[in-house]
């Protein structure tokens, strides 16, 4: 049976139990809920038994699925006939408490949704944000341009998160110090974020030590197979370590000099030290926890901020900007 048919049957069961005025027995569920094979008096005994067994297996799976989804499915036994079992769902127990959001809270959700532009998560993030936004106070929820960053994870987040949940090692191709891609076998522990950059923290089996891997640097040319499961689930335990990537990889702070257009970059202005006026812009020295965060922030401000130094960061920002322009030209042609 297809996944969509099973999901439709589960939804039918949920609706039937939620709207029933009394408990429903197995036979009532089988005869009234679409998706289950009905009892046919004309069936030969062997065929009838086969259909009944199929119904029992489906119904047991559906009960487990409803409970795993958090639906308060109750088993009710008849007071007189102890073997007469029925099922019910109290809609009041299944309902969530009302959610209220101010316009400012909605703006924060909007910012968060903008980060999840990965192809696997973009639709779910924006759909969830729109649903929550529909109950917010009226008012602007537009995020400032500085917050319009995206997490470049090359479609690796979901397989890595699944591997962490299953405690299963993974393999992927990652740049070596020589610049070429090499295969890594890693026991993933956690995915952590610094600014707009996502990292995997885990145990590199070949190097026999904790290492950090930037998700955007994993070779994604293999598409959905960029990250592959390796070995059996439950093959390792996650140690009780901090999620700060500086615990396993040295991260160096950096001070950058930026030119900010008038009446822009107010967050950076508050954090930085004014240096001079230059060609109609205000130059500030601003400290960042690492180079990745500095690049992500200046890219987020688009034309409102220009990185002047250090030269190594200027080169990285220029490369990022050139890549964006190339994508724009390709989409227009």
Secondary structure as UniProt FT lines:
FT   HELIX           3..19
FT   STRAND          24..25
FT   HELIX           26..32
FT   TURN            34..35
FT   TURN            41..42
FT   HELIX           45..68
FT   TURN            69..70
FT   STRAND          73..77
FT   TURN            82..83
FT   STRAND          85..89
FT   HELIX           91..94
FT   HELIX           103..115
FT   TURN            119..121
FT   HELIX           122..133
FT   TURN            134..135
FT   HELIX           145..147
FT   TURN            154..155
FT   HELIX           157..166
FT   STRAND          169..175
FT   TURN            177..178
FT   STRAND          181..194
FT   TURN            195..196
FT   STRAND          197..204
FT   TURN            205..208
FT   STRAND          209..214
FT   HELIX           215..217
FT   TURN            221..222
FT   HELIX           223..225
FT   STRAND          228..230
FT   TURN            233..234
FT   HELIX           245..247
FT   STRAND          254..261
FT   TURN            262..263
FT   HELIX           266..271
FT   STRAND          273..278
FT   TURN            279..280
FT   STRAND          281..288
FT   HELIX           291..300
FT   HELIX           302..304
FT   STRAND          305..309
FT   HELIX           311..332
//
